């Protein structure tokens, strides 16, 4: 039975678009995007979902006094309304608490624009990640898809891909290169592997199983 994928967004939705495009090419094997949920009502990602015929939901973070209340409402939406099997955080800029990860153990994944454990954790998001990479002077950076746990950017790593850092790069130029060369390839691949039941978590390691 095809797995139901819910994608959590807050902004433009470029990684959501990569998933939509992959789905259109038949690359999300045994999976289908069933819902897009935004923490902000004006996220362009909702337009992307609408254009693809995917139901969109808005659960504004500002309507809740704390992260725990927001997480509880989001978890109810995912379980009772969407019926999600996999939750994908794609540019979702809201801190969530343990209720979601208890409801979806090893079934929430995130894409981060660096090679974890470099340039990750609290405060490392968006352009800040690339600013830190350039300040440090690294020669390669990249992206990581990982399972999400209560500790920020610390869950088991599913896939990683590197991209070269070039002389003269700005944070914006490096961000675009990593999206094009890494993020938009890795995220659909990881989602497809999950939907095929080919990911096995063994401690901190994630083993990719062969096709049946």
N, C-alpha and C positions, 0 to 999 in steps of 0.2 A: 504494500500500500504506500502511495506517495506521501512523503513527509510534508507537513505544513510549516512553512518558514515565515516568521514574523521579523521584520526589519525595523529597528529603532533608529530614529533620525532626529536631528535638531536643526539642520541647515540646508545646504545646497543639494546634497544627495548624490555626489559623484560616484561614491562606492555603491549606492543603491542602483544607480544607472548601470554600473558594470554588472551587477547581478541580474538586472532586467535584461540587458543585452545577452548575457550568457544563457539566461533562460530561453530567450528567443532563438538562440542557436542550438538549443537542446543539450546544453552542457551541465545543467543542474540535474544530474541523473537521480531519478527517484525523489525529486523534491520540487516544490512549487511555492512561489512567494504568495502567501495568502493574505498578508496584511502589512501595511506600513503604519507605524505609530510614531507620532511626532510630539516632542516635549514643548514645541513652540508652534503657535497657530499659523504663522506666516512662513514656515519653512518651504523653500522651493521644492524640496524632496516630495512634498505632497502633490505638487503638480506633476512630477515625474510618475508618481504612482497612478494618479488619475489618467494620465495619457496612456499608461500601460494597462488600464482596466483593473487595477489592484485596489481593493478597499483601503481607504485611508482613515486613520483615527487620530484625533488630537487629544492628548492628555497633558494640559499645560502644567509645567512645574510650578508656576507662580500661584496656582490654586491651592497649593499644599504648604503647610507651615514647616514641614521637615521632610528629610529624605525617606524616613521610615514610612510615613503616611503615603508618600508618593509611590514608593516601591510596592506597598501593599495593594494600592489601586491598580498599578501597572500589572502586577502578578495576576490579579483577578481578571483583568481584561484579557491577558494572554491565555489564561486557562479556560475561562468560562465563555468568553465571546469568540476569541480567535481560534482556540483549540490548537495552539502552536506546539510543534514538536521540537523546533529549533528556534532560538532567539539570536539574531545577529545585530550587534551594535555597530552601526555604520555612521560614524560622525555623531554619535549620541553624547551630548555634553552635559549629562546629568549624573551625579553620584547616586548609586543604588546601594541598598543594604542587603543583608544576608538572606532575607526572605525569598528574593528572586532566585538566588543560587541554590537554596534548599529545595525550591520547587522544580528547578531545572538543573540538576547536578550534571556537570560536563555536557551541558546542552545550551550554553550561552557562549558565543564567540565574539571576538573583537579584532579589529584591524588597527595596528599601531604603526605610525610612520617612522620607525627606527628598528635597528637590530637589537631587540631586547636581549640582555639587560642594559644596554646603553641608552641613554637619553629617554628614560621612561619614569613612571611614577607620578606622584602628585605634582601638578603644575606643568607637566610635559604633555602638551596637547597642541594640535594645529601648528602654526608657524613657529611657536616656541621650541618645538622639537628640532626643527631645522636650524634655527638660530643657535641653539646649543651645539649642534653638530659642527657648524661652521666655526663657532668660537673655539671649539676644541681642536679643530684642524684635522679631523679624520679624513681619510682618503676614500673610504666607502661608507655608505649608510644603506638604508633599505627599508623594508617593512616586515612586520611580524603578524601572523594570525595566531591567536592564542585563546584557550578557554578562559573565561572570566571567573575570578574568585573574589572573595571579600577584599583581598589585598590588591591595591591598584597595579595593573600591568604585571602581575606576578603569577598568573595561572600557567598551566602547562602549555608549551609551545607546539603548535600544529605544523606550521610552515613558515619559512623565512626565505627572503630573496634579497640580494644585494644590488645596489646601484652605485656607480662611480660618482664621487664628488669632484667637480672640475674647477680649475682656477677661474676666479671671477664669478662663481655661483653666488646668487643672492638666496635668501631663504625661500622666496617665491619661486625662483627657477628650480631650486633643488626639490621643493615640494612637488612641483609639476612633474619632474623627472621620476620621482619615486612613485607618484600616483600612476603614471603611464607604464613604467617598466615593472613595477612591483605590485602595488595595491590592487589594481584592476585585474591582475592575473591571479594573484594569490587567493583573494577572497572567494571568488566563484569556485576555485579548485577546492578550497577547504570545505565550503558548504556542500559541494557535490560528494566529497569523501564522507562527510558526516551522514548525508542522506542515504548513502550506500552502506552504512554501518561498517565503514572501513577504518574508523579511528578507535584505537584502544588505549586508554590512559593507564600507564603503569608508573605510579609515583609521580615524579616530575616529567617523565618522558611520555610522549605520545607516539605509539607505534602505528604505522599505516599498513593495514592488512591487504594482502593480495585480493584481487577480484575472485569471487566464487566461480 
